[in-house]
Amino acid sequence: MVAEQVGARLCVIGGVRYHQDEELIHAQQGYVVEVLRPDMPEPDVLDPTEISRKRVSVDARVINDGTLNQLNLLASKLLTDIRAGSLQAQYQAHAF
């Protein structure tokens, strides 16, 4: 079911860890956006779900390396770009 058919214009799905999740999102004309926090330790690289997550193709990456205000500005820009069909490959919070 397309989210818009039930009145949703934007859905956020957290924890996309499997290729099947990515395929379902793309089948619904959605985007996979990875959020990275460079100041946080790497998740358990031996965990099967973390290994699978590395295989998910993303449409854009958000580098959360700035202030909360910068991240809010980045989120606004990301949403504007999604609506305009001009999603960039990477967004970096400290640049806002």
C-alpha positions in Angstrom: 0.0 0.0 0.0 1.3 3.4 -0.9 1.5 5.6 2.2 -0.2 8.5 0.4 -3.3 6.3 -0.2 -3.9 6.3 3.6 -3.2 10.1 3.9 0.5 10.0 4.8 2.6 12.4 2.8 5.8 11.6 4.6 6.8 8.5 6.6 10.0 8.0 8.6 11.1 4.4 9.0 13.9 3.9 11.5 16.2 0.9 11.7 16.4 -0.1 8.0 18.8 -3.0 8.3 17.9 -5.4 5.5 18.0 -5.3 1.7 14.3 -6.3 1.6 13.5 -3.2 3.7 15.3 -1.0 1.1 13.5 -2.7 -1.8 10.1 -2.1 -0.1 10.9 1.6 0.5 12.1 2.1 -3.1 9.0 0.3 -4.4 6.9 2.9 -2.7 8.9 5.7 -4.3 10.7 6.4 -1.0 14.3 7.2 -0.2 16.7 5.6 2.2 18.6 8.2 4.2 21.4 7.1 6.4 22.2 9.2 9.5 25.8 9.0 10.8 27.1 10.4 14.0 30.9 10.5 13.8 31.2 11.2 17.6 29.5 7.9 18.5 31.3 4.5 18.7 30.8 2.1 15.8 28.0 -0.5 16.5 29.0 -4.1 17.1 30.5 -4.9 13.7 30.1 -8.7 14.3 26.4 -8.4 14.9 24.5 -10.0 12.0 22.0 -7.1 11.7 24.8 -4.5 11.6 26.6 -6.6 8.9 23.4 -6.7 6.9 22.8 -2.9 7.4 26.1 -2.2 5.7 24.7 -3.9 2.5 21.7 -1.5 2.3 22.1 1.0 -0.5 21.3 4.5 0.6 20.0 7.5 -1.5 21.6 10.1 0.8 23.7 10.3 3.9 23.3 12.8 6.8 26.4 13.5 8.8 25.2 14.6 12.2 28.3 16.6 13.2 26.9 20.0 14.2 24.6 21.6 16.7 21.0 20.8 17.2 20.1 24.0 15.4 22.3 23.1 12.4 20.7 19.6 12.3 17.2 21.2 12.2 18.3 23.4 9.3 19.7 20.4 7.6 16.5 18.5 8.1 14.5 21.3 6.6 16.8 21.4 3.5 16.6 17.6 3.2 12.8 17.7 3.2 12.8 20.6 0.7 15.2 18.6 -1.6 13.0 15.5 -1.4 9.9 17.4 -2.3 11.8 19.1 -5.2 13.2 15.7 -6.5 16.8 17.0 -6.0 18.1 14.8 -3.2 21.8 15.3 -2.7 24.2 12.3 -2.0 25.4 13.8 1.3 24.3 16.5 3.8 26.6 17.6 6.6 25.2 19.4 9.7 28.1 21.6 10.4 27.7 23.2 7.0 24.4 24.8 8.0 
